[in-house]
Amino acid sequence: MSEPTMKERALGAIVGMYIGDALGLGPHWYYDLDELRADYGKWITDYAPPKPGRYHDGCRAGDVSQTGQVAMLLLRSLSERGEYVESDFTDRLDALLSTLDGTPQGGRYTDIAMREVWKARREGKPWSEAAGLSDSGEAAVRGVMLAARYADDPRTLAAHTMANIRLTHAEPFVAAQSLAFVLSVCRLIRGKSLEKSGKAMTGWAQKEVDRGLIEAFLQPAFVYDAAVDPNLVVEPPQGIARIYGLACQLGFMLPAAYWLSSRFPDFETAVLTAINGGGNNMARACLTGALSGAMNGIGGIPARFIDGLRDRDRILAEAEAVVAALD
């Protein structure tokens, strides 16, 4: 099988992210792993709806979460405008926010980052002042759309991504970690690995972050080295989620995603291991799916995962438009 092209890798990153999101929507936020197994069996292998009374209740198997919906707003904006236009994206996001009520139960579960933004916008604050200090991964996740669009221009990608991150996440280290993830996806789309990636990504990001935060860009290579070291074994591998942490902090999610995508070269094993780790498996699988999708290209993603996405046709059409300029 031939190596995927940059365009195929970019498509894989976009679609892989949505697959991870939708796979996690049903069995999301089980911190009691025995309860997770009781509800979904010994090993989750495909999309499943949420159990009644749990998070995302009312959604169906293959639906994306609210995080996925926001990423789709950015994907559509990029596909229709041809480039990142912040005002166009924020107009679309304002329209979504207007349908929410500021509570966790609003929409397809509204997390803390978006609740803080909702509150700020309701108070009349401009987008430049709307971000809160949440340490979650939504900005990193939607940044995959930008990584696919600007994979051939990493410095422009870094500038647009940091601007987009700061719309919802103001905490400096979380912003730097989010940018490091998006640039990691970019590097994989460009056909490289995370091995020895720190120097290149630091160069791409140096104008966007304070020097005191630059070590965030070294983490992907450190975790890659650990994941491929035969002397460092995690067994069972889904236990990596417990090692780095089951909760929602981006600092817990990112290293697990780097480890899973580096440890398992095939998309299915990487993403399903992320899902079966429990906790915030949806964010972990989003991040892992983007990385693994970028490594394998869209041709390396099992057809059942693509076909099972309820928004498949829209995602594929808009993703194709976004990556059309890539060689």
Contacts in CASP RR format, 6 or more apart in sequence:
PFRMAT RR
TARGET T0000
AUTHOR 0000-0000-0000
METHOD contacts of the structure
MODEL  1
MSEPTMKERALGAIVGMYIGDALGLGPHWYYDLDELRADYGKWITDYAPP
KPGRYHDGCRAGDVSQTGQVAMLLLRSLSERGEYVESDFTDRLDALLSTL
DGTPQGGRYTDIAMREVWKARREGKPWSEAAGLSDSGEAAVRGVMLAARY
ADDPRTLAAHTMANIRLTHAEPFVAAQSLAFVLSVCRLIRGKSLEKSGKA
MTGWAQKEVDRGLIEAFLQPAFVYDAAVDPNLVVEPPQGIARIYGLACQL
GFMLPAAYWLSSRFPDFETAVLTAINGGGNNMARACLTGALSGAMNGIGG
IPARFIDGLRDRDRILAEAEAVVAALD
3 191 0 8 1.000
4 296 0 8 1.000
4 297 0 8 1.000
4 298 0 8 1.000
4 299 0 8 1.000
4 300 0 8 1.000
5 326 0 8 1.000
5 327 0 8 1.000
6 151 0 8 1.000
6 152 0 8 1.000
6 189 0 8 1.000
6 190 0 8 1.000
6 191 0 8 1.000
6 326 0 8 1.000
6 327 0 8 1.000
7 323 0 8 1.000
7 324 0 8 1.000
7 326 0 8 1.000
7 327 0 8 1.000
8 297 0 8 1.000
8 298 0 8 1.000
8 299 0 8 1.000
9 151 0 8 1.000
9 188 0 8 1.000
9 189 0 8 1.000
9 190 0 8 1.000
9 191 0 8 1.000
9 293 0 8 1.000
9 294 0 8 1.000
9 295 0 8 1.000
9 296 0 8 1.000
9 297 0 8 1.000
10 147 0 8 1.000
10 148 0 8 1.000
10 149 0 8 1.000
10 151 0 8 1.000
10 189 0 8 1.000
10 294 0 8 1.000
10 319 0 8 1.000
10 322 0 8 1.000
10 323 0 8 1.000
10 326 0 8 1.000
11 148 0 8 1.000
11 297 0 8 1.000
11 298 0 8 1.000
11 319 0 8 1.000
11 320 0 8 1.000
11 323 0 8 1.000
12 293 0 8 1.000
12 294 0 8 1.000
12 296 0 8 1.000
12 297 0 8 1.000
12 298 0 8 1.000
12 299 0 8 1.000
12 300 0 8 1.000
12 301 0 8 1.000
13 144 0 8 1.000
13 147 0 8 1.000
13 148 0 8 1.000
13 185 0 8 1.000
13 188 0 8 1.000
13 189 0 8 1.000
13 289 0 8 1.000
13 290 0 8 1.000
13 291 0 8 1.000
13 293 0 8 1.000
13 294 0 8 1.000
13 297 0 8 1.000
14 75 0 8 1.000
14 144 0 8 1.000
14 145 0 8 1.000
14 148 0 8 1.000
14 290 0 8 1.000
14 315 0 8 1.000
14 319 0 8 1.000
14 322 0 8 1.000
14 323 0 8 1.000
15 293 0 8 1.000
15 298 0 8 1.000
15 301 0 8 1.000
15 306 0 8 1.000
15 309 0 8 1.000
15 315 0 8 1.000
15 316 0 8 1.000
15 319 0 8 1.000
16 267 0 8 1.000
16 271 0 8 1.000
16 289 0 8 1.000
16 290 0 8 1.000
16 292 0 8 1.000
16 293 0 8 1.000
16 301 0 8 1.000
16 305 0 8 1.000
17 71 0 8 1.000
17 141 0 8 1.000
17 144 0 8 1.000
17 286 0 8 1.000
17 287 0 8 1.000
17 289 0 8 1.000
17 290 0 8 1.000
18 64 0 8 1.000
18 68 0 8 1.000
18 71 0 8 1.000
18 309 0 8 1.000
18 311 0 8 1.000
18 315 0 8 1.000
19 271 0 8 1.000
19 285 0 8 1.000
19 289 0 8 1.000
19 301 0 8 1.000
19 305 0 8 1.000
19 306 0 8 1.000
19 309 0 8 1.000
20 271 0 8 1.000
20 274 0 8 1.000
20 275 0 8 1.000
20 282 0 8 1.000
20 285 0 8 1.000
20 286 0 8 1.000
20 288 0 8 1.000
20 289 0 8 1.000
21 64 0 8 1.000
21 65 0 8 1.000
21 67 0 8 1.000
21 68 0 8 1.000
21 71 0 8 1.000
21 141 0 8 1.000
21 282 0 8 1.000
21 285 0 8 1.000
21 286 0 8 1.000
22 47 0 8 1.000
22 62 0 8 1.000
22 63 0 8 1.000
22 64 0 8 1.000
22 65 0 8 1.000
22 308 0 8 1.000
22 309 0 8 1.000
22 310 0 8 1.000
23 44 0 8 1.000
23 46 0 8 1.000
23 47 0 8 1.000
23 62 0 8 1.000
23 271 0 8 1.000
23 272 0 8 1.000
23 275 0 8 1.000
23 282 0 8 1.000
23 285 0 8 1.000
23 305 0 8 1.000
24 65 0 8 1.000
24 275 0 8 1.000
24 281 0 8 1.000
24 282 0 8 1.000
24 285 0 8 1.000
25 47 0 8 1.000
25 50 0 8 1.000
25 56 0 8 1.000
25 59 0 8 1.000
25 62 0 8 1.000
25 63 0 8 1.000
25 64 0 8 1.000
25 65 0 8 1.000
25 282 0 8 1.000
26 47 0 8 1.000
26 48 0 8 1.000
26 49 0 8 1.000
26 50 0 8 1.000
26 51 0 8 1.000
26 54 0 8 1.000
26 55 0 8 1.000
26 56 0 8 1.000
26 59 0 8 1.000
26 61 0 8 1.000
27 36 0 8 1.000
27 39 0 8 1.000
27 40 0 8 1.000
27 44 0 8 1.000
27 48 0 8 1.000
27 275 0 8 1.000
27 278 0 8 1.000
27 281 0 8 1.000
28 50 0 8 1.000
28 54 0 8 1.000
28 55 0 8 1.000
28 56 0 8 1.000
28 65 0 8 1.000
28 279 0 8 1.000
28 280 0 8 1.000
28 281 0 8 1.000
28 282 0 8 1.000
29 54 0 8 1.000
29 55 0 8 1.000
29 279 0 8 1.000
29 280 0 8 1.000
29 281 0 8 1.000
29 282 0 8 1.000
30 36 0 8 1.000
30 39 0 8 1.000
30 278 0 8 1.000
30 279 0 8 1.000
30 281 0 8 1.000
31 246 0 8 1.000
31 278 0 8 1.000
31 279 0 8 1.000
33 277 0 8 1.000
33 278 0 8 1.000
36 278 0 8 1.000
39 51 0 8 1.000
40 48 0 8 1.000
43 272 0 8 1.000
43 276 0 8 1.000
44 272 0 8 1.000
44 275 0 8 1.000
44 276 0 8 1.000
45 272 0 8 1.000
46 61 0 8 1.000
46 304 0 8 1.000
46 305 0 8 1.000
47 61 0 8 1.000
47 62 0 8 1.000
47 308 0 8 1.000
48 61 0 8 1.000
49 58 0 8 1.000
49 59 0 8 1.000
49 60 0 8 1.000
49 61 0 8 1.000
50 56 0 8 1.000
50 57 0 8 1.000
50 58 0 8 1.000
50 59 0 8 1.000
51 57 0 8 1.000
55 109 0 8 1.000
56 63 0 8 1.000
56 65 0 8 1.000
56 108 0 8 1.000
56 109 0 8 1.000
59 65 0 8 1.000
59 108 0 8 1.000
60 310 0 8 1.000
61 308 0 8 1.000
62 308 0 8 1.000
62 309 0 8 1.000
62 310 0 8 1.000
63 108 0 8 1.000
63 310 0 8 1.000
63 311 0 8 1.000
64 71 0 8 1.000
64 72 0 8 1.000
64 108 0 8 1.000
64 309 0 8 1.000
64 310 0 8 1.000
64 311 0 8 1.000
65 108 0 8 1.000
65 109 0 8 1.000
65 282 0 8 1.000
66 107 0 8 1.000
66 108 0 8 1.000
66 109 0 8 1.000
66 110 0 8 1.000
66 111 0 8 1.000
66 114 0 8 1.000
67 111 0 8 1.000
67 137 0 8 1.000
67 138 0 8 1.000
67 141 0 8 1.000
67 142 0 8 1.000
67 282 0 8 1.000
67 283 0 8 1.000
67 286 0 8 1.000
68 141 0 8 1.000
68 142 0 8 1.000
68 286 0 8 1.000
69 96 0 8 1.000
69 108 0 8 1.000
70 93 0 8 1.000
70 96 0 8 1.000
70 114 0 8 1.000
70 138 0 8 1.000
70 142 0 8 1.000
71 141 0 8 1.000
71 142 0 8 1.000
71 143 0 8 1.000
71 144 0 8 1.000
71 145 0 8 1.000
72 311 0 8 1.000
72 314 0 8 1.000
72 315 0 8 1.000
72 318 0 8 1.000
73 89 0 8 1.000
73 92 0 8 1.000
73 93 0 8 1.000
73 96 0 8 1.000
74 89 0 8 1.000
74 142 0 8 1.000
74 143 0 8 1.000
74 145 0 8 1.000
74 146 0 8 1.000
74 164 0 8 1.000
75 145 0 8 1.000
75 315 0 8 1.000
75 318 0 8 1.000
75 319 0 8 1.000
75 322 0 8 1.000
76 92 0 8 1.000
76 318 0 8 1.000
77 84 0 8 1.000
77 85 0 8 1.000
77 88 0 8 1.000
77 89 0 8 1.000
77 92 0 8 1.000
78 84 0 8 1.000
78 145 0 8 1.000
78 146 0 8 1.000
78 149 0 8 1.000
78 318 0 8 1.000
78 321 0 8 1.000
78 322 0 8 1.000
79 317 0 8 1.000
79 318 0 8 1.000
79 319 0 8 1.000
79 321 0 8 1.000
79 322 0 8 1.000
80 88 0 8 1.000
80 321 0 8 1.000
81 88 0 8 1.000
82 149 0 8 1.000
82 321 0 8 1.000
82 322 0 8 1.000
83 149 0 8 1.000
84 146 0 8 1.000
84 149 0 8 1.000
84 150 0 8 1.000
84 160 0 8 1.000
84 164 0 8 1.000
86 127 0 8 1.000
86 163 0 8 1.000
86 164 0 8 1.000
86 167 0 8 1.000
89 164 0 8 1.000
90 127 0 8 1.000
90 167 0 8 1.000
93 167 0 8 1.000
94 121 0 8 1.000
97 114 0 8 1.000
97 117 0 8 1.000
97 118 0 8 1.000
97 121 0 8 1.000
99 107 0 8 1.000
100 106 0 8 1.000
100 107 0 8 1.000
100 110 0 8 1.000
100 114 0 8 1.000
100 118 0 8 1.000
102 110 0 8 1.000
102 115 0 8 1.000
102 118 0 8 1.000
102 119 0 8 1.000
103 110 0 8 1.000
103 115 0 8 1.000
104 110 0 8 1.000
104 111 0 8 1.000
104 115 0 8 1.000
110 118 0 8 1.000
111 134 0 8 1.000
111 136 0 8 1.000
111 138 0 8 1.000
111 248 0 8 1.000
112 134 0 8 1.000
112 136 0 8 1.000
113 132 0 8 1.000
113 134 0 8 1.000
113 136 0 8 1.000
113 137 0 8 1.000
113 138 0 8 1.000
113 139 0 8 1.000
113 168 0 8 1.000
113 169 0 8 1.000
114 138 0 8 1.000
114 168 0 8 1.000
116 130 0 8 1.000
116 131 0 8 1.000
116 132 0 8 1.000
116 133 0 8 1.000
116 134 0 8 1.000
116 168 0 8 1.000
117 130 0 8 1.000
117 131 0 8 1.000
117 132 0 8 1.000
117 167 0 8 1.000
117 168 0 8 1.000
120 129 0 8 1.000
120 130 0 8 1.000
120 131 0 8 1.000
120 132 0 8 1.000
121 127 0 8 1.000
121 130 0 8 1.000
127 167 0 8 1.000
130 167 0 8 1.000
130 168 0 8 1.000
131 166 0 8 1.000
131 167 0 8 1.000
131 168 0 8 1.000
131 169 0 8 1.000
131 170 0 8 1.000
132 168 0 8 1.000
132 169 0 8 1.000
132 170 0 8 1.000
132 171 0 8 1.000
133 170 0 8 1.000
133 171 0 8 1.000
134 168 0 8 1.000
134 169 0 8 1.000
134 171 0 8 1.000
134 174 0 8 1.000
135 171 0 8 1.000
135 174 0 8 1.000
135 248 0 8 1.000
135 249 0 8 1.000
135 250 0 8 1.000
135 251 0 8 1.000
136 169 0 8 1.000
136 174 0 8 1.000
136 248 0 8 1.000
136 249 0 8 1.000
136 250 0 8 1.000
136 283 0 8 1.000
137 169 0 8 1.000
137 174 0 8 1.000
137 178 0 8 1.000
137 248 0 8 1.000
137 250 0 8 1.000
137 253 0 8 1.000
137 283 0 8 1.000
137 287 0 8 1.000
138 168 0 8 1.000
138 169 0 8 1.000
139 164 0 8 1.000
139 165 0 8 1.000
139 167 0 8 1.000
139 168 0 8 1.000
139 169 0 8 1.000
139 174 0 8 1.000
139 175 0 8 1.000
139 178 0 8 1.000
140 165 0 8 1.000
140 177 0 8 1.000
140 178 0 8 1.000
140 181 0 8 1.000
140 182 0 8 1.000
140 250 0 8 1.000
140 254 0 8 1.000
140 287 0 8 1.000
141 283 0 8 1.000
141 286 0 8 1.000
141 287 0 8 1.000
141 290 0 8 1.000
142 164 0 8 1.000
143 161 0 8 1.000
143 164 0 8 1.000
143 165 0 8 1.000
143 178 0 8 1.000
143 182 0 8 1.000
143 185 0 8 1.000
144 182 0 8 1.000
144 185 0 8 1.000
144 290 0 8 1.000
145 322 0 8 1.000
146 157 0 8 1.000
146 160 0 8 1.000
146 161 0 8 1.000
146 164 0 8 1.000
146 182 0 8 1.000
147 157 0 8 1.000
147 161 0 8 1.000
147 182 0 8 1.000
147 183 0 8 1.000
147 185 0 8 1.000
147 186 0 8 1.000
147 189 0 8 1.000
147 290 0 8 1.000
147 294 0 8 1.000
148 185 0 8 1.000
148 189 0 8 1.000
148 319 0 8 1.000
148 322 0 8 1.000
148 323 0 8 1.000
149 157 0 8 1.000
149 322 0 8 1.000
149 323 0 8 1.000
150 156 0 8 1.000
150 157 0 8 1.000
150 160 0 8 1.000
150 186 0 8 1.000
151 157 0 8 1.000
151 186 0 8 1.000
151 189 0 8 1.000
151 190 0 8 1.000
151 326 0 8 1.000
152 190 0 8 1.000
152 325 0 8 1.000
152 326 0 8 1.000
152 327 0 8 1.000
154 183 0 8 1.000
154 186 0 8 1.000
154 190 0 8 1.000
154 204 0 8 1.000
155 204 0 8 1.000
155 207 0 8 1.000
157 182 0 8 1.000
157 183 0 8 1.000
157 186 0 8 1.000
157 204 0 8 1.000
158 179 0 8 1.000
158 183 0 8 1.000
158 204 0 8 1.000
158 205 0 8 1.000
158 207 0 8 1.000
158 208 0 8 1.000
159 207 0 8 1.000
159 208 0 8 1.000
161 178 0 8 1.000
161 179 0 8 1.000
161 182 0 8 1.000
161 183 0 8 1.000
161 208 0 8 1.000
162 175 0 8 1.000
162 179 0 8 1.000
162 205 0 8 1.000
162 208 0 8 1.000
162 209 0 8 1.000
165 175 0 8 1.000
165 178 0 8 1.000
165 179 0 8 1.000
166 175 0 8 1.000
169 175 0 8 1.000
169 178 0 8 1.000
172 209 0 8 1.000
172 210 0 8 1.000
172 213 0 8 1.000
173 213 0 8 1.000
173 216 0 8 1.000
174 250 0 8 1.000
175 209 0 8 1.000
176 205 0 8 1.000
176 209 0 8 1.000
176 213 0 8 1.000
176 214 0 8 1.000
176 216 0 8 1.000
176 217 0 8 1.000
177 216 0 8 1.000
177 219 0 8 1.000
177 250 0 8 1.000
177 251 0 8 1.000
177 254 0 8 1.000
178 250 0 8 1.000
179 205 0 8 1.000
179 208 0 8 1.000
179 209 0 8 1.000
179 216 0 8 1.000
180 201 0 8 1.000
180 205 0 8 1.000
180 216 0 8 1.000
180 217 0 8 1.000
180 219 0 8 1.000
180 220 0 8 1.000
180 254 0 8 1.000
181 220 0 8 1.000
181 254 0 8 1.000
181 257 0 8 1.000
181 287 0 8 1.000
183 201 0 8 1.000
183 204 0 8 1.000
183 205 0 8 1.000
183 217 0 8 1.000
184 194 0 8 1.000
184 197 0 8 1.000
184 201 0 8 1.000
184 220 0 8 1.000
184 258 0 8 1.000
184 291 0 8 1.000
185 290 0 8 1.000
185 291 0 8 1.000
185 294 0 8 1.000
186 204 0 8 1.000
187 193 0 8 1.000
187 194 0 8 1.000
187 197 0 8 1.000
187 200 0 8 1.000
187 201 0 8 1.000
188 194 0 8 1.000
188 291 0 8 1.000
188 293 0 8 1.000
188 294 0 8 1.000
188 295 0 8 1.000
189 294 0 8 1.000
192 200 0 8 1.000
193 224 0 8 1.000
193 262 0 8 1.000
193 295 0 8 1.000
194 220 0 8 1.000
194 221 0 8 1.000
194 223 0 8 1.000
194 224 0 8 1.000
194 258 0 8 1.000
194 261 0 8 1.000
194 262 0 8 1.000
195 221 0 8 1.000
195 224 0 8 1.000
195 225 0 8 1.000
195 228 0 8 1.000
196 221 0 8 1.000
197 220 0 8 1.000
197 221 0 8 1.000
197 224 0 8 1.000
198 217 0 8 1.000
198 218 0 8 1.000
198 220 0 8 1.000
198 221 0 8 1.000
201 217 0 8 1.000
201 220 0 8 1.000
202 214 0 8 1.000
202 217 0 8 1.000
202 218 0 8 1.000
205 214 0 8 1.000
205 217 0 8 1.000
206 214 0 8 1.000
209 216 0 8 1.000
219 254 0 8 1.000
219 255 0 8 1.000
219 258 0 8 1.000
220 258 0 8 1.000
223 255 0 8 1.000
223 258 0 8 1.000
223 259 0 8 1.000
223 262 0 8 1.000
224 258 0 8 1.000
224 262 0 8 1.000
226 232 0 8 1.000
226 259 0 8 1.000
227 258 0 8 1.000
227 259 0 8 1.000
227 260 0 8 1.000
227 262 0 8 1.000
227 263 0 8 1.000
228 262 0 8 1.000
228 263 0 8 1.000
234 240 0 8 1.000
234 243 0 8 1.000
234 259 0 8 1.000
237 260 0 8 1.000
237 263 0 8 1.000
237 264 0 8 1.000
237 273 0 8 1.000
238 273 0 8 1.000
238 274 0 8 1.000
238 276 0 8 1.000
238 277 0 8 1.000
238 278 0 8 1.000
239 277 0 8 1.000
240 256 0 8 1.000
240 259 0 8 1.000
240 260 0 8 1.000
240 263 0 8 1.000
240 273 0 8 1.000
240 277 0 8 1.000
241 256 0 8 1.000
241 274 0 8 1.000
241 277 0 8 1.000
241 278 0 8 1.000
241 279 0 8 1.000
241 281 0 8 1.000
241 284 0 8 1.000
242 277 0 8 1.000
243 256 0 8 1.000
244 251 0 8 1.000
244 252 0 8 1.000
244 253 0 8 1.000
244 255 0 8 1.000
244 256 0 8 1.000
244 259 0 8 1.000
245 252 0 8 1.000
245 256 0 8 1.000
246 252 0 8 1.000
246 277 0 8 1.000
246 278 0 8 1.000
246 279 0 8 1.000
246 280 0 8 1.000
247 279 0 8 1.000
247 280 0 8 1.000
248 280 0 8 1.000
248 283 0 8 1.000
252 280 0 8 1.000
253 280 0 8 1.000
253 283 0 8 1.000
253 284 0 8 1.000
253 287 0 8 1.000
254 287 0 8 1.000
256 274 0 8 1.000
256 284 0 8 1.000
256 288 0 8 1.000
257 274 0 8 1.000
257 284 0 8 1.000
257 287 0 8 1.000
257 288 0 8 1.000
257 289 0 8 1.000
257 291 0 8 1.000
258 291 0 8 1.000
260 270 0 8 1.000
260 271 0 8 1.000
260 273 0 8 1.000
260 274 0 8 1.000
260 284 0 8 1.000
260 288 0 8 1.000
260 292 0 8 1.000
261 270 0 8 1.000
261 288 0 8 1.000
261 289 0 8 1.000
261 291 0 8 1.000
261 292 0 8 1.000
261 295 0 8 1.000
263 270 0 8 1.000
264 270 0 8 1.000
264 273 0 8 1.000
264 292 0 8 1.000
265 295 0 8 1.000
265 296 0 8 1.000
266 292 0 8 1.000
266 296 0 8 1.000
266 300 0 8 1.000
267 289 0 8 1.000
267 292 0 8 1.000
267 293 0 8 1.000
267 295 0 8 1.000
267 296 0 8 1.000
267 300 0 8 1.000
267 301 0 8 1.000
267 302 0 8 1.000
267 305 0 8 1.000
268 302 0 8 1.000
268 305 0 8 1.000
270 288 0 8 1.000
270 289 0 8 1.000
270 291 0 8 1.000
270 292 0 8 1.000
271 285 0 8 1.000
271 288 0 8 1.000
271 289 0 8 1.000
271 292 0 8 1.000
271 305 0 8 1.000
273 288 0 8 1.000
274 281 0 8 1.000
274 284 0 8 1.000
274 285 0 8 1.000
274 287 0 8 1.000
274 288 0 8 1.000
274 289 0 8 1.000
275 281 0 8 1.000
275 284 0 8 1.000
275 285 0 8 1.000
277 284 0 8 1.000
293 300 0 8 1.000
293 301 0 8 1.000
298 306 0 8 1.000
306 312 0 8 1.000
306 316 0 8 1.000
309 315 0 8 1.000
END
